[in-house]
Amino acid sequence: MATIKLPYVQLYKARGKAYAYYRRGQTRVRLAGQIGSPEFIAAYQAAKDSYEETARPAAERTSWPEGSLGALIAAWRASPDYAGLREKTREGYDWGLSSLTDAHKAGPVAKLNRAWIIRTRDTLADTPGKANYFVTTLKLLLFWGMDRGWLTVNPAVKIKRMKTGGGYRAWTDTEIEAFTGPAAGALALPVLLGLYTGQRRGDVLALPWAAYDGHSITLIQSKTGAAVSVPAHPVLKQALDVAAENKSAETICTRPDGKAWTESHFTHSFAAARDKLRLSGDVQFHGLRHSSASRMAEAGASDSQIQAVTGHKTRQMVEHYTSGARKKQLAADAIAALPEQQIKGAKR
């Protein structure tokens, strides 16, 4: 397969043939021509131009006053530093800044102060995770601007984070049963893949059929670059083999209409299905990664074995998911070790 370093290009290989797509936000365009050929480059440029003209928010195409926050954001997004980030990272940063209004962006970046940032953060108090990510993204943006003379002090440094919950929790058996049953429809297969491979949502949705050889799922994680090969659990293998007989796209997971998922479409469909199934709002796809690690720990797998499946870079990161299961087992062992009658002569 040819090596392509163009931003937003994703490569897939199926039945010995390589395919390329321009993927950016909710846009997914098949690029014509042999990869690397003049026709291919022309198709890439056309897809890029079309996206930047029509798909990006109108505010991004506005001419901001010189030295304004909006001008800084535009300069950052046009820079090689931003283009060199992974697509998922870019989308995350865009989401982090999405709460900024045009009035916010029109102001001079050199006059930003700590109080303004905290007040803006506080408007997002109902979603503390997004509030914290807003501050994190703004801080990165301002450091980028400092290096280029836009401002001399970064007022977003050391702003206290808002308290959030304990992170993504593992799913209950009832929740898993609901989201893998007939009522879940096209969402059942991605959920099974998340549960039985421990992979992140983006990697699950992007999995091509070429990644499954009938016995294992093999991929390179988009976030870490880690190569992972996970044997297909019998439950997952059965679901994959059935899906393979009716596949309609290069990706394993598809929408009800047979097309590949975009992450945005999947997010909305997942939330709608969760409501329809009457499940709690804290049932999140990423919690399946927790469920997968916890189940393996409860079955006796070591942290090193679990790490080989999930692709975590360190054992400490694995322990974040397995500590609950380990404590549960230790408590069970401790109670089992107690004698049946602790106090001599106790009445039965």
TORKE-997431 format. One line per 4 residues: number of its first residue (from 1); their letters; for each residue x, y, z of N, C-alpha, C. Coordinates in pm, whole numbers, plus 50000, padded with zeros to 5 digits. Example, Ala and Ser with C-alpha at 12.3 -4.5 7.8 and 13.67 -1.06 7.14 Angstrom:
! TORKE-997431
1 = AS = 51319 49431 50780 51230 49550 50780 51320 49670 50780 ~ 51285 49775 50708 51367 49894 50714 51290 50003 50787
This chain:
! TORKE-997431
1 = MATI = 50085 49880 50000 50000 50000 50000 50088 50124 50000 ~ 50050 50221 49920 50129 50342 49911 50124 50421 50041 ~ 50226 50496 50071 50231 50580 50190 50181 50719 50154 ~ 50072 50760 50219 50012 50889 50190 50019 50975 50317
5 = KLPY = 50068 51096 50305 50080 51185 50420 49990 51306 50409 ~ 49893 51299 50320 49800 51410 50305 49705 51413 50424 ~ 49677 51532 50480 49584 51541 50592 49445 51491 50554 ~ 49379 51426 50649 49241 51379 50638 49224 51261 50543
9 = VQLY = 49331 51200 50496 49320 51083 50409 49325 50957 50494 ~ 49228 50868 50474 49229 50739 50541 49231 50629 50435 ~ 49318 50532 50458 49336 50424 50363 49275 50295 50415 ~ 49215 50218 50327 49161 50087 50360 49205 49987 50254
13 = KARG = 49212 49863 50292 49248 49759 50198 49147 49645 50210 ~ 49088 49609 50100 48990 49502 50098 49008 49420 49971 ~ 49010 49289 49988 49024 49197 49874 49147 49231 49789 ~ 49254 49269 49859 49380 49296 49790 49388 49430 49721
17 = KAYA = 49286 49513 49733 49285 49643 49666 49281 49754 49769 ~ 49356 49861 49744 49363 49974 49838 49262 50082 49796 ~ 49198 50143 49896 49103 50250 49874 49139 50368 49964 ~ 49103 50487 49921 49133 50606 50000 49008 50693 50010
21 = YYRR = 48991 50754 50127 48879 50842 50151 48928 50973 50212 ~ 48860 51079 50178 48882 51208 50244 48780 51214 50357 ~ 48829 51205 50484 48739 51204 50599 48770 51323 50688 ~ 48668 51406 50705 48687 51528 50784 48552 51567 50842
25 = GQTR = 48543 51563 50976 48414 51588 51038 48314 51483 50992 ~ 48200 51527 50943 48099 51433 50894 48116 51402 50746 ~ 48216 51459 50683 48238 51438 50540 48321 51312 50515 ~ 48277 51231 50421 48351 51110 50383 48336 51093 50232
29 = VRLA = 48444 51119 50159 48440 51118 50012 48541 51017 49959 ~ 48497 50926 49875 48585 50828 49811 48670 50901 49706 ~ 48802 50883 49713 48893 50952 49622 48922 50863 49501 ~ 48898 50919 49384 48916 50844 49260 49063 50836 49221
33 = GQIG = 49094 50743 49134 49229 50732 49081 49319 50644 49166 ~ 49428 50600 49104 49527 50521 49178 49593 50608 49284 ~ 49608 50555 49402 49663 50632 49513 49801 50687 49475 ~ 49814 50820 49489 49939 50886 49456 49946 50940 49314
37 = SPEF = 49849 50903 49230 49849 50948 49091 49800 51092 49080 ~ 49824 51159 48966 49773 51295 48948 49621 51302 48963 ~ 49551 51200 48912 49405 51198 48926 49365 51193 49073 ~ 49437 51113 49150 49410 51101 49293 49433 51235 49364
41 = IAAY = 49546 51301 49333 49577 51430 49396 49470 51534 49362 ~ 49424 51530 49237 49319 51624 49195 49189 51597 49270 ~ 49156 51470 49288 49035 51434 49362 49046 51477 49508 ~ 49166 51461 49564 49189 51503 49703 49170 51655 49715
45 = QAAK = 49227 51730 49624 49218 51876 49632 49074 51922 49615 ~ 49000 51854 49527 48859 51890 49506 48778 51864 49632 ~ 48803 51751 49697 48731 51719 49820 48765 51819 49931 ~ 48892 51854 49939 48938 51950 50041 48874 52087 50017
49 = DSYE = 48877 52133 49892 48820 52263 49860 48670 52266 49888 ~ 48601 52157 49852 48457 52151 49874 48424 52156 50022 ~ 48500 52083 50102 48476 52086 50246 48497 52225 50303 ~ 48609 52284 50271 48644 52413 50331 48551 52524 50285
53 = ETAR = 48486 52506 50170 48395 52608 50121 48255 52593 50180 ~ 48212 52466 50200 48072 52445 50239 48051 52381 50375 ~ 48144 52296 50419 48118 52217 50540 48161 52285 50667 ~ 48263 52368 50663 48310 52430 50786 48216 52542 50829
57 = PAAE = 48208 52569 50958 48116 52672 51007 48138 52806 50939 ~ 48029 52880 50922 48039 53009 50852 48134 53103 50924 ~ 48137 53093 51060 48224 53183 51136 48370 53166 51099 ~ 48407 53047 51054 48546 53023 51017 48583 53094 50887
61 = RTSW = 48482 53128 50808 48511 53193 50680 48499 53345 50691 ~ 48474 53392 50815 48462 53536 50838 48601 53598 50852 ~ 48618 53718 50802 48744 53791 50821 48741 53857 50958 ~ 48825 53809 51047 48828 53861 51182 48923 53981 51191
65 = PEGS = 48896 54072 51286 48986 54186 51304 49128 54139 51335 ~ 49225 54214 51290 49365 54180 51315 49390 54175 51466 ~ 49457 54069 51509 49490 54054 51650 49377 53999 51736 ~ 49264 53963 51674 49151 53913 51751 49165 53764 51781
69 = LGAL = 49085 53717 51875 49085 53574 51908 49042 53492 51787 ~ 48944 53542 51712 48900 53472 51592 49010 53460 51489 ~ 49089 53567 51473 49201 53564 51378 49307 53464 51423 ~ 49330 53454 51553 49426 53358 51605 49379 53216 51579
73 = IAAW = 49250 53189 51603 49195 53056 51578 49209 53020 51431 ~ 49178 53115 51343 49189 53090 51199 49333 53062 51158 ~ 49428 53139 51215 49570 53118 51183 49617 52981 51232 ~ 49573 52943 51348 49610 52811 51403 49557 52698 51316
77 = RASP = 49430 52710 51274 49371 52604 51193 49432 52597 51054 ~ 49492 52705 51010 49557 52705 50878 49703 52663 50885 ~ 49752 52638 51007 49895 52611 51024 49931 52465 51003 ~ 50057 52437 50970 50103 52297 50959 50092 52223 51092
81 = DYAG = 50103 52293 51204 50091 52228 51334 49953 52166 51350 ~ 49852 52239 51312 49714 52190 51323 49688 52079 51220 ~ 49735 52100 51097 49713 52000 50992 49782 51867 51025 ~ 49891 51873 51102 49965 51752 51135 49904 51671 51247
85 = LREK = 49798 51724 51311 49732 51650 51419 49643 51541 51361 ~ 49617 51438 51441 49522 51335 51399 49384 51398 51386 ~ 49303 51342 51296 49170 51398 51272 49088 51401 51400 ~ 49095 51295 51480 49019 51290 51604 49062 51402 51698
89 = TREG = 49191 51432 51700 49241 51539 51786 49191 51674 51738 ~ 49196 51696 51606 49146 51822 51551 48998 51842 51583 ~ 48919 51736 51567 48777 51746 51596 48754 51777 51744 ~ 48837 51718 51830 48825 51745 51973 48855 51891 52005
93 = YDWG = 48959 51946 51944 48993 52086 51967 48884 52179 51913 ~ 48829 52144 51797 48719 52225 51742 48600 52224 51837 ~ 48572 52107 51893 48462 52095 51989 48491 52176 52114 ~ 48616 52175 52158 48654 52250 52277 48632 52399 52262
97 = LSSL = 48646 52450 52139 48629 52594 52115 48490 52629 52062 ~ 48404 52530 52047 48274 52553 51981 48181 52642 52062 ~ 48207 52658 52191 48120 52742 52275 48150 52891 52258 ~ 48260 52925 52190 48294 53066 52169 48200 53129 52068
101 = TDAH = 48144 53243 52101 48055 53313 52010 48136 53407 51920 ~ 48069 53463 51821 48135 53561 51734 48181 53682 51814 ~ 48102 53719 51916 48142 53833 52000 48270 53802 52077 ~ 48282 53677 52124 48405 53637 52192 48524 53647 52096
105 = KAGP = 48505 53598 51975 48616 53590 51880 48658 53727 51826 ~ 48568 53822 51832 48600 53955 51776 48692 54036 51867 ~ 48702 53998 51994 48783 54074 52087 48932 54050 52069 ~ 49016 54146 52109 49161 54132 52094 49217 54023 52185
109 = VAKL = 49294 53933 52127 49347 53821 52204 49447 53868 52309 ~ 49517 53977 52283 49617 54026 52378 49555 54078 52506 ~ 49421 54105 52503 49355 54158 52622 49274 54052 52697 ~ 49286 53927 52656 49217 53821 52730 49270 53815 52872
113 = NRAW = 49181 53793 52966 49226 53782 53104 49165 53660 53171 ~ 49221 53627 53285 49180 53507 53359 49031 53511 53397 ~ 48984 53628 53442 48844 53641 53485 48748 53612 53369 ~ 48780 53661 53249 48694 53636 53133 48689 53487 53101
117 = IIRT = 48803 53420 53107 48807 53277 53076 48723 53199 53177 ~ 48736 53234 53306 48659 53165 53409 48509 53189 53392 ~ 48471 53313 53360 48330 53342 53337 48276 53263 53219 ~ 48355 53254 53112 48313 53178 52995 48304 53030 53028
121 = RDTL = 48400 52981 53103 48396 52841 53147 48271 52814 53229 ~ 48236 52907 53318 48122 52887 53408 47989 52880 53334 ~ 47982 52936 53212 47858 52924 53135 47834 52780 53090 ~ 47938 52697 53101 47928 52556 53062 47921 52464 53183
125 = ADTP = 47883 52520 53298 47885 52444 53423 47795 52320 53419 ~ 47690 52322 53335 47602 52205 53326 47672 52087 53260 ~ 47778 52114 53185 47858 52008 53123 48004 52030 53163 ~ 48039 51991 53286 48173 52021 53337 48286 51962 53254
129 = GKAN = 48261 51849 53191 48365 51792 53105 48399 51884 52990 ~ 48295 51940 52926 48318 52032 52815 48378 52163 52866 ~ 48336 52207 52985 48393 52329 53042 48543 52315 53062 ~ 48584 52201 53114 48727 52177 53136 48802 52166 53004
133 = YFVT = 48738 52104 52905 48806 52087 52777 48817 52220 52703 ~ 48720 52308 52725 48728 52444 52669 48854 52513 52719 ~ 48877 52506 52851 48995 52571 52909 49123 52506 52856 ~ 49124 52373 52850 49243 52302 52801 49276 52341 52658
137 = TLKL = 49174 52344 52572 49197 52378 52431 49239 52524 52416 ~ 49174 52612 52489 49210 52754 52482 49354 52775 52528 ~ 49394 52705 52632 49531 52717 52682 49632 52674 52575 ~ 49604 52564 52506 49693 52519 52398 49699 52621 52285
141 = LLFW = 49582 52676 52250 49575 52777 52144 49657 52899 52182 ~ 49644 52945 52305 49715 53066 52348 49866 53043 52357 ~ 49907 52925 52396 50051 52894 52394 50103 52900 52250 ~ 50025 52848 52156 50063 52856 52014 50076 53002 51973
145 = GMDR = 49981 53085 52017 49986 53226 51984 50103 53297 52049 ~ 50137 53260 52172 50252 53322 52240 50380 53298 52162 ~ 50396 53177 52111 50517 53143 52036 50530 53225 51908 ~ 50420 53287 51867 50419 53362 51742 50389 53510 51764
149 = GWLT = 50399 53554 51888 50391 53695 51917 50252 53754 51928 ~ 50147 53673 51936 50012 53726 51948 49986 53782 52087 ~ 50047 53725 52189 50031 53771 52327 50154 53731 52406 ~ 50172 53788 52523 50294 53762 52601 50270 53676 52724
153 = VNPA = 50145 53668 52771 50111 53589 52890 49991 53502 52858 ~ 49992 53379 52907 49879 53289 52884 49788 53290 53007 ~ 49674 53358 53000 49586 53369 53117 49508 53242 53149 ~ 49517 53141 53062 49444 53016 53086 49522 52916 53170
157 = VKIK = 49646 52950 53206 49730 52859 53283 49679 52847 53426 ~ 49678 52723 53478 49647 52693 53618 49507 52738 53661 ~ 49412 52736 53568 49274 52758 53606 49218 52627 53662 ~ 49156 52634 53777 49107 52514 53845 49002 52442 53762
161 = RMKT = 49012 52312 53755 48917 52232 53679 48787 52217 53758 ~ 48677 52210 53685 48549 52180 53749 48543 52032 53785 ~ 48470 52002 53890 48456 51863 53931 48364 51789 53834 ~ 48407 51671 53795 48326 51587 53707 48302 51455 53777
165 = GGGY = 48231 51367 53712 48206 51234 53768 48333 51151 53766 ~ 48318 51025 53797 48433 50935 53807 48481 50882 53673 ~ 48438 50944 53565 48480 50894 53434 48377 50799 53375 ~ 48414 50735 53268 48323 50642 53201 48313 50513 53283
169 = RAWT = 48193 50474 53316 48175 50353 53396 48151 50233 53307 ~ 48175 50116 53365 48146 49991 53294 47995 49973 53282 ~ 47953 49904 53177 47811 49878 53157 47767 49762 53246 ~ 47640 49762 53283 47583 49647 53353 47545 49541 53250
173 = DTEI = 47523 49420 53299 47481 49312 53208 47349 49344 53140 ~ 47260 49410 53214 47130 49447 53157 47146 49547 53043 ~ 47235 49642 53060 47260 49742 52955 47322 49678 52832 ~ 47415 49587 52854 47478 49517 52742 47375 49434 52666
177 = EAFT = 47289 49365 52742 47186 49283 52679 47092 49368 52595 ~ 47056 49486 52647 46965 49574 52574 47027 49626 52445 ~ 47156 49663 52450 47222 49724 52334 47278 49621 52236 ~ 47264 49494 52267 47307 49391 52171 47189 49305 52127
181 = GPAA = 47070 49343 52169 46951 49270 52130 46890 49324 52002 ~ 46781 49264 51957 46717 49305 51831 46677 49453 51828 ~ 46638 49508 51943 46594 49647 51945 46706 49745 51915 ~ 46832 49702 51931 46946 49792 51906 46977 49806 51758
185 = GALA = 46928 49715 51676 46949 49722 51532 47095 49727 51492 ~ 47130 49825 51407 47266 49836 51353 47368 49876 51459 ~ 47323 49915 51577 47416 49953 51684 47471 49831 51759 ~ 47406 49717 51744 47446 49599 51820 47587 49552 51785
189 = LPVL = 47620 49551 51657 47752 49501 51617 47866 49591 51667 ~ 47857 49725 51653 47961 49808 51712 47975 49787 51863 ~ 47864 49768 51933 47869 49746 52077 47940 49614 52108 ~ 47908 49509 52033 47976 49381 52053 48125 49393 52026
193 = LGLY = 48162 49467 51923 48304 49487 51893 48372 49564 52005 ~ 48306 49667 52056 48363 49742 52167 48380 49656 52291 ~ 48282 49572 52318 48285 49488 52438 48391 49378 52429 ~ 48400 49315 52313 48487 49197 52302 48626 49226 52246
197 = TGQR = 48651 49352 52209 48788 49388 52168 48848 49496 52256 ~ 48765 49569 52331 48816 49675 52418 48869 49795 52344 ~ 48827 49816 52219 48880 49925 52138 48792 50048 52147 ~ 48848 50162 52113 48777 50289 52117 48675 50299 52003
201 = RGDV = 48578 50387 52022 48469 50399 51925 48519 50427 51784 ~ 48610 50525 51770 48658 50561 51636 48723 50444 51564 ~ 48801 50365 51637 48867 50250 51577 48767 50141 51541 ~ 48665 50123 51625 48562 50024 51597 48486 50060 51469
205 = LALP = 48445 50186 51459 48366 50228 51343 48447 50226 51214 ~ 48578 50246 51224 48663 50251 51104 48713 50114 51061 ~ 48687 50009 51139 48741 49877 51106 48693 49830 50969 ~ 48784 49801 50877 48745 49744 50749 48732 49592 50761
209 = WAAY = 48662 49531 50669 48649 49386 50671 48784 49318 50659 ~ 48880 49386 50596 49014 49328 50583 49081 49308 50718 ~ 49030 49375 50823 49089 49360 50956 49047 49230 51024 ~ 48947 49162 50969 48897 49038 51027 48928 48922 50935
213 = DGHS = 49006 48826 50985 49045 48712 50903 48964 48586 50932 ~ 48855 48603 51005 48773 48489 51043 48806 48436 51181 ~ 48916 48483 51237 48959 48436 51368 48998 48551 51462 ~ 49054 48658 51408 49104 48768 51490 49074 48903 51424
217 = ITLI = 49070 49005 51508 49060 49143 51463 49198 49207 51479 ~ 49253 49262 51370 49385 49324 51373 49374 49469 51329 ~ 49435 49558 51406 49427 49700 51372 49544 49776 51432 ~ 49561 49898 51384 49654 49993 51445 49570 50104 51504
221 = QSKT = 49579 50123 51635 49495 50221 51702 49526 50363 51654 ~ 49422 50439 51624 49442 50573 51570 49499 50668 51674 ~ 49466 50649 51800 49511 50741 51904 49656 50716 51944 ~ 49694 50589 51962 49826 50556 52015 49924 50504 51912
225 = GAAV = 49872 50457 51796 49959 50394 51697 49996 50252 51733 ~ 49937 50198 51841 49969 50062 51885 49905 49960 51793 ~ 49983 49857 51756 49931 49746 51676 49867 49645 51770 ~ 49743 49607 51741 49668 49518 51829 49606 49407 51746
229 = SVPA = 49613 49285 51797 49545 49171 51735 49467 49099 51843 ~ 49335 49096 51830 49249 49039 51932 49173 48919 51875 ~ 49194 48800 51933 49115 48684 51889 48966 48711 51907 ~ 48887 48670 51811 48742 48695 51817 48677 48599 51916
233 = HPVL = 48616 48653 52018 48539 48572 52113 48428 48501 52035 ~ 48388 48380 52075 48284 48307 52001 48157 48387 51977 ~ 48114 48468 52076 47994 48550 52057 48017 48654 51947 ~ 48133 48718 51949 48165 48817 51847 48185 48752 51712
237 = KQAL = 48251 48638 51709 48277 48569 51582 48145 48532 51514 ~ 48050 48485 51591 47921 48449 51534 47854 48571 51470 ~ 47859 48684 51541 47797 48806 51489 47869 48855 51365 ~ 48003 48848 51364 48080 48893 51249 48056 48803 51128
241 = DVAA = 48049 48674 51150 48029 48581 51038 47892 48601 50974 ~ 47792 48631 51055 47659 48659 51001 47662 48790 50923 ~ 47727 48892 50980 47734 49021 50912 47812 49012 50782 ~ 47914 48927 50778 47997 48914 50658 47916 48862 50539
245 = ENKS = 47815 48785 50566 47733 48730 50458 47646 48837 50392 ~ 47627 48948 50462 47540 49054 50409 47610 49189 50405 ~ 47742 49189 50397 47814 49316 50404 47783 49404 50283 ~ 47775 49534 50310 47737 49628 50205 47837 49743 50192
249 = AETI = 47943 49741 50274 48043 49847 50270 48179 49787 50304 ~ 48282 49867 50290 48416 49819 50324 48436 49809 50474 ~ 48359 49888 50549 48370 49883 50694 48278 49776 50750 ~ 48320 49720 50864 48240 49615 50928 48110 49672 50980
253 = CTRP = 48117 49785 51047 47998 49847 51106 47934 49942 51006 ~ 47805 49927 50988 47735 50013 50893 47603 50062 50952 ~ 47555 50170 50895 47426 50226 50935 47314 50135 50883 ~ 47190 50161 50924 47078 50080 50872 47067 50083 50720
257 = DGKA = 47115 50192 50657 47106 50200 50510 47224 50131 50441 ~ 47311 50067 50519 47421 49992 50460 47547 50072 50437 ~ 47545 50202 50467 47663 50286 50448 47747 50290 50575 ~ 47874 50328 50559 47962 50338 50675 47916 50449 50768
261 = WTES = 47938 50429 50898 47904 50531 50996 48002 50648 50989 ~ 47954 50767 51013 48040 50877 51054 48028 50882 51207 ~ 48129 50935 51274 48123 50938 51420 48008 51026 51468 ~ 47983 51135 51399 47875 51225 51439 47740 51155 51428
265 = HFTH = 47716 51087 51316 47589 51015 51297 47574 50905 51401 ~ 47684 50835 51430 47679 50729 51529 47645 50785 51667 ~ 47708 50898 51702 47683 50959 51832 47536 50991 51852 ~ 47474 51052 51750 47333 51087 51759 47244 50962 51763
269 = SFAA = 47277 50864 51681 47198 50740 51677 47210 50664 51808 ~ 47330 50663 51864 47353 50593 51990 47270 50658 52101 ~ 47272 50791 52108 47196 50861 52212 47046 50838 52195 ~ 46997 50838 52070 46854 50815 52045 46815 50673 52086
273 = ARDK = 46901 50576 52054 46873 50436 52091 46876 50418 52243 ~ 46969 50485 52307 46977 50477 52453 46849 50527 52519 ~ 46796 50637 52466 46671 50690 52518 46556 50594 52491 ~ 46553 50538 52370 46446 50445 52333 46450 50320 52421
277 = LRLS = 46570 50277 52456 46586 50159 52542 46570 50192 52689 ~ 46549 50321 52719 46527 50369 52856 46647 50339 52946 ~ 46764 50367 52893 46887 50347 52969 46938 50480 53020 ~ 47021 50476 53121 47075 50596 53183 47164 50674 53086
281 = GDVQ = 47166 50807 53105 47248 50892 53019 47396 50870 53034 ~ 47440 50804 53142 47583 50779 53158 47627 50648 53095 ~ 47539 50586 53017 47579 50471 52935 47648 50526 52812 ~ 47780 50521 52812 47860 50577 52703 47939 50466 52634
285 = FHGL = 47963 50482 52504 48033 50377 52430 48170 50348 52491 ~ 48238 50453 52536 48372 50433 52592 48369 50347 52717 ~ 48252 50340 52783 48240 50253 52899 48259 50106 52866 ~ 48238 50071 52738 48261 49931 52697 48408 49892 52710
289 = RHSS = 48496 49989 52696 48639 49963 52716 48664 49924 52862 ~ 48593 49991 52951 48599 49959 53094 48539 49820 53118 ~ 48423 49795 53055 48357 49665 53070 48446 49551 53022 ~ 48510 49571 52908 48596 49468 52851 48711 49434 52945
293 = ASRM = 48780 49538 52995 48893 49516 53085 48847 49453 53216 ~ 48734 49498 53268 48683 49444 53394 48647 49297 53380 ~ 48582 49262 53270 48543 49122 53248 48667 49032 53238 ~ 48769 49080 53168 48891 49000 53157 48958 48984 53293
297 = AEAG = 48956 49093 53373 49016 49085 53507 48940 48987 53595 ~ 48807 48992 53589 48725 48901 53668 48745 48756 53626 ~ 48781 48736 53498 48806 48600 53449 48946 48551 53484 ~ 49028 48639 53546 49161 48597 53589 49275 48643 53501
301 = ASDS = 49247 48725 53399 49354 48773 53311 49442 48872 53387 ~ 49572 48868 53359 49665 48961 53422 49654 49098 53354 ~ 49707 49201 53420 49706 49335 53360 49786 49337 53230 ~ 49893 49259 53223 49974 49253 53100 49893 49191 52987
305 = QIQA = 49816 49088 53017 49733 49025 52914 49624 49121 52867 ~ 49564 49192 52962 49460 49289 52926 49519 49402 52843 ~ 49638 49446 52878 49707 49552 52804 49731 49512 52659 ~ 49759 49383 52637 49782 49335 52500 49656 49345 52416
309 = VTGH = 49540 49339 52480 49413 49350 52409 49374 49497 52389 ~ 49378 49574 52497 49329 49713 52490 49428 49808 52425 ~ 49558 49773 52426 49658 49858 52364 49700 49976 52448 ~ 49666 49975 52579 49711 50084 52665 49863 50089 52669
313 = KTRQ = 49917 50211 52681 50062 50226 52678 50128 50182 52807 ~ 50059 50194 52920 50120 50161 53048 50028 50070 53129 ~ 50088 49997 53224 50011 49912 53313 49921 49997 53403 ~ 49970 50117 53440 49891 50203 53527 49757 50240 53463
317 = MVEH = 49758 50260 53332 49634 50294 53262 49538 50175 53263 ~ 49591 50055 53253 49507 49935 53260 49446 49923 53400 ~ 49527 49949 53501 49480 49937 53639 49363 50030 53667 ~ 49356 50142 53595 49244 50234 53610 49112 50163 53582
321 = YTSG = 49112 50070 53487 48992 49996 53449 48972 49869 53531 ~ 49080 49809 53578 49069 49677 53641 49066 49683 53793 ~ 49095 49800 53852 49107 49806 53998 48977 49764 54067 ~ 48863 49807 54011 48735 49770 54071 48712 49620 54070
325 = ARKK = 48743 49557 53957 48725 49412 53947 48821 49339 54040 ~ 48945 49390 54051 49043 49327 54141 48995 49336 54286 ~ 48946 49454 54327 48899 49473 54463 48778 49384 54492 ~ 48691 49371 54395 48574 49286 54411 48615 49141 54436
329 = QLAA = 48713 49094 54361 48760 48957 54378 48832 48939 54512 ~ 48913 49039 54550 48983 49031 54678 48883 49027 54794 ~ 48777 49107 54784 48676 49107 54889 48606 48972 54897 ~ 48576 48914 54780 48512 48782 54778 48602 48677 54840
333 = DAIA = 48731 48683 54807 48827 48587 54864 48838 48604 55015 ~ 48835 48732 55060 48847 48759 55203 48727 48704 55280 ~ 48606 48725 55229 48487 48674 55296 48485 48522 55294 ~ 48527 48464 55180 48531 48318 55171 48629 48257 55270
337 = ALPE = 48730 48334 55311 48832 48283 55403 48784 48284 55548 ~ 48675 48357 55576 48626 48362 55714 48568 48227 55755 ~ 48588 48186 55881 48524 48062 55927 48374 48080 55934 ~ 48301 47972 55923 48155 47982 55923 48103 48040 56053
341 = QQIK = 48172 48013 56167 48128 48064 56295 48241 48143 56358 ~ 48232 48278 56351 48339 48362 56399 48348 48363 56551 ~ 48234 48360 56621 48232 48372 56766 48195 48237 56827 ~ 48282 48188 56912 48259 48057 56975 48128 48060 57053
345 = GAKR = 48045 47963 57030 47920 47952 57103 47811 48040 57050 ~ 47835 48106 56936 47731 48193 56880 47607 48112 56846 ~ 47489 48173 56868 47365 48102 56839 47345 48097 56689 ~ 47290 47988 56645 47258 47972 56503 47115 48014 56476
